[in-house]
């Protein structure tokens, strides 16, 4: 200290700077090391749903979402052509009858399933087990998922009704017409095909293909963004809330698939959510109307669009976003305890 007092100011300051640099140096190094570790974890290659590696060509990470979009476009365009040319749906406008809606779900998504199978068989050369269609108790996983999905959409609808968004009409009118119950069974098949194929592509194939290249975090975010993009409707006046719920659902679905090591549960959840939404309350399912008498209660939207979701349905409601956040937090907490 005495020696520093007789040093020129410039030299004394430079000495202080050097000492401070030496003191700060380890902190900077530790921060850089932590950032490197975090980056490595984020992009760490991970094999989901078992240990099987592709025996054929595994597409580059940036190409995976492009292929998923091609699957979707080819299937929906080709399916629509088949449906209209065969008279399974009206030549103009949306499907009206339950059989028409079921056909509009089964045919295009059946084509998408065929494309996915061909891709796995002849390009990547890997099994269905490698996209999460494996494991014991598949029926139990699907059934539990179906029940949870139905309960969650029921809670969402009750939440909207409880806050003044819906007005209740008749109760359980479907039981007055046995033909309606048969139509509901047909729609259950249709929604199961649609939900199952969506999950196979988005959470099964895309998630596993990208995780091998860039890790599960980037893969999950890509799955969520792509799912939201494919459900994007520029004419939707409630677009922001709809996009938020799509992202929340996708992340919820990715977490479920990753932690369970299978997509059977989330397939059941997605099918139960869509089916019960369509047949339980006479409300739209992503903008589509099931046109069957309500299994539980007739609901008519009377509240603001941000509460009811408008023509899209409760999936575009802030109540739905809240239900997904709470359910996701409960799932994370439960798995951490386990």
N, C-alpha and C positions, 0 to 999 in steps of 0.2 A: 504494500500500500504506500509506504514512504517512497519507494523507488518510482512508483507511478506518478507521484506528485511532482517529481522533477523532470518527467518525460514531456516532450512536446505534445500538445493537445491531439494532433493527428495520429501520433503513434499510440497514445493512450487509448483513444477511441478504437483504433484498429485492434488493439489487444483485447478490449472489451468485446468487440464483435467476434473475434476469434474464439474467446471463451464461451460466448453465447452460442456460437455455431456448434462448438463441441458438445455443449449441453443439449442443444436441440437436435443434433444429428441423430442420436439413437431413437428419438421419438419419430423423426421423419422416416427412418428406416423401418421401425415397427409398423407405422401406418402404411408404408409402401408394401411391406410384407403381408399385412392383413388384407390390403386391396387385391394383391395378387392371389392370395388364397381364396378370397371371395369370388374373384373372377374365374378361377379354376373350378370352384364348386358350381358356379352358375352354368358354365359351359361344359361341365364334365360329361363325357359320353356315358350314357346309362342304357342298359338293356332291360326293357320292361317286359313283364308277362313271361318270365322264364329266361332261359339262357340261349335260346336258339338264334343263330345268326343267319342272315340271308345267304343262300348258296348261289344266287344269281347276282344281278345288278341292283345295288342299293342306291336310289336317287340322291343327288346332292340336297342339302337342307333347303336351299332356296327354291328348288324345283318341286318339293313335296306339296306345298300349298297350291301351286299351279296345277299339278296333276289332280288334286282334290277338286279344284274348280272345274277342270275338264270333265271329270267324272260326273259332277253335278249338272253341268250344262248339257252334255250329251244325253244323260238319262232323262232330264226333264223335257228337253225338246223332243227327243225320240219317243218318250212316253206319251206326251201330249198328242203327237201325230198318230200314234197307235190308238189312243183312246178316242180321238175325234173321228178317225177313219172307220173305226169299228162301231161307232155309235154308243160306246160305253159312257160317254159324257156328251153334253150338248155341243153342237158345232160352234156355238157362240156362248160366251158367258161362263160363269163358274158352275161347278157341279151343284145340283139342288137336292136330289134324292139321296138317301143314305147309301144305296148301292152305288150311285155315281161317285160319291165321296170316297167310299171304300176302294173303288176301282182306281180313282185318281191317286190314292195312296199306295196301292199295291203294285200297279204297273210300272210307274217311273222308278220307284225305289227297288223294285225287283230287277230292273235293268241295271241300276247302280250296283246292286249286289253282284250281278253277273260280271260286270266290269271289274269289280274289286277282286272277285275270285280268280278271274283270268290273269289279272296283274300279279297277284300273289303266286299263282301256279307257274306262270311262264316267264315272268320278268324277275321278280325278287326271289322266287323259288323258296318260299317259306310257308309254314303251315298256318291254319286258322288259330291254333293255340298261341302263336306268336303275336296275335293282335288282341289277345285277352279272352278268346273264346275257349277257355280251358278251365281246369280245376274241378274239384269235387263239389257236389251239391249245387249244380247249376240251376236246377229247378227251384231250389230253396232261395238262392240268391235273387233270381228273377222275381219270384213271388213276393219276397220281402221288399224288393225295390218297387214293385208295382203298388203294393199297399202304402209304402211311404210316399210315393209320388201322388197317389190319390188323396191321402190325408193332407199333404202340403197344399195342393190346389184347393181342397176343401177349406183349409184354414185361411187361405188367401181370399177366397170368395166370401167367407163369413166376415173377414176383416173389412172388406169393401162394403158389404151390407151393413155392418155395425157402425161404420163411419158415414153412412148416408149415401153411399154410391149406388146401391141397388135397391129396387123395390120388389118385394116378393109377390108373385101371383099365386097360382095353384101349387099344391103340394103333390108330388109323386104322380102326375097324370099318366106316366108311362105304363103303370100297372093296369090301367083301364083298357089298354089295347095290347094284347099279346104279341101282335106283329111288330110292335115297337121294340119289345124286348129282344126279338130275333134280329132286328136291325142293329141293335146295340152290340150283339155278339159279333155280327159281321164287321162293325166298326172297330171292335176290339182287335180283330185280326188285322184290319187295315192300319190302325195306329201302331200296333206292335211291329209290323213290317217296316213302316216309315221310321219309327223311333229306333228300331234295331239297326237298320242300315245306316242311319245318320250317326249313331254311336260307333258302329264298326268303322266307318270312314274317319270321323272326326276324333274320337277318343281311342279307337283301336289301332287303325292303320297309321293315321297321320301322327298321333302322339308317339307311337313306338318308333316310327321311321325317323322322326326328327330328334327324338331323345338320343338315338345312337350317334347323331352328328353334333348336336349343340346342347344337349342336356335337357332335363325335364322342365326347368323354369322357362326357358325360351320356347320349348315345344308347347307347353301349356298356354303361354301367352299367345303364340301363333294360332293355336286351336281356337282360343276364345275370340280373337280378332277376326279370323276367317269365318267362324260360325256367325258372328254378328254381321259381317259383310254379306254373307249369303242370305240373311234374313232382312237385309236393308230394303226399306221402302221409302223412296224420296217423297211420296205423297202422304206419308204418315204425319199428321200434325203433332203427334206425341213422340216424335222420333228419338229425342234425347233419353227419355225414360225407358223406351223400348230397347235402345242400344245398351243402356246400363244393365237392365235385367238380363239381356242376352249374354253380356260379358260375365255377369255374376253366375248365371247358370253354368256357363261353359267352364269357369274355374272350379265351381262346385263339382261338376261332372268329372273333370280331370283329376281332382284330388281324390274323389271316390275311387276312380279306376286305378290310380297309381297305388293308393294305400291298400286296396283290396286285392290287387294283383289280377283283376278280372274285370270285364266290362258287362258281365251278366246282370249285376245289380243295378247299374246305371241304365242299362237297356230297359229293365223292368220299371225303374223310376220314370223314365221318359215316356214309356207307353202308358203307365197308370196316370200320370199327370195329364197327358193329352186326351186320353179316353174319358176320364172322369170329368174333365173340364167340358168336353163336348156333349156328353150325354147326361151329366148330372144336373146341369143348371140352365140349359138353352142359351149359352153364351158362346161367343166366337172362340175358335182355337187358332191363334195366329192368323186371324182374319177370315177363317173358314167356319161356316155354320153347319152343324151336324143335322139340323132339321128333323129331330126326333123329339117327342115329348120328354119332359124332364124326368129323370129318374128320382131326383131328390126334391127340387123346387124350381119353379120358373122364376128367372131373375131378369129384370129389365133395368138397364143403366139409366140413372136419373142424375148422377153426380157429375162433377167436372171430369174432363178427359184424363187428367193426370191421376185421378183416383180410380176410374173405372177401366182405363185403357182404351175406351172408345171402340171403334170397329175392329181393332186388333184383338181385343179381349183383355182379361186380367193380367196377362203376361206383360203388358205395357203399363201396369199400374205401379205406383210407388209402394203400395202395400205388398206387391209381389217382390219388389226389391228388398223390402224389409224382412220378409219371410225367408228369402234366400240367404241374406246376411246372417240371420239368427240360426238357421239350420246349418249353415256352413261353420259357424263358430261352435255350435254344439258338436258337430262331427269332429272338428279338430280337437276339442277338449276331450271328447270321449276316447279318441285314438291315442292321445297323449297319456291319458290315465291307464289305458290298456298296455 
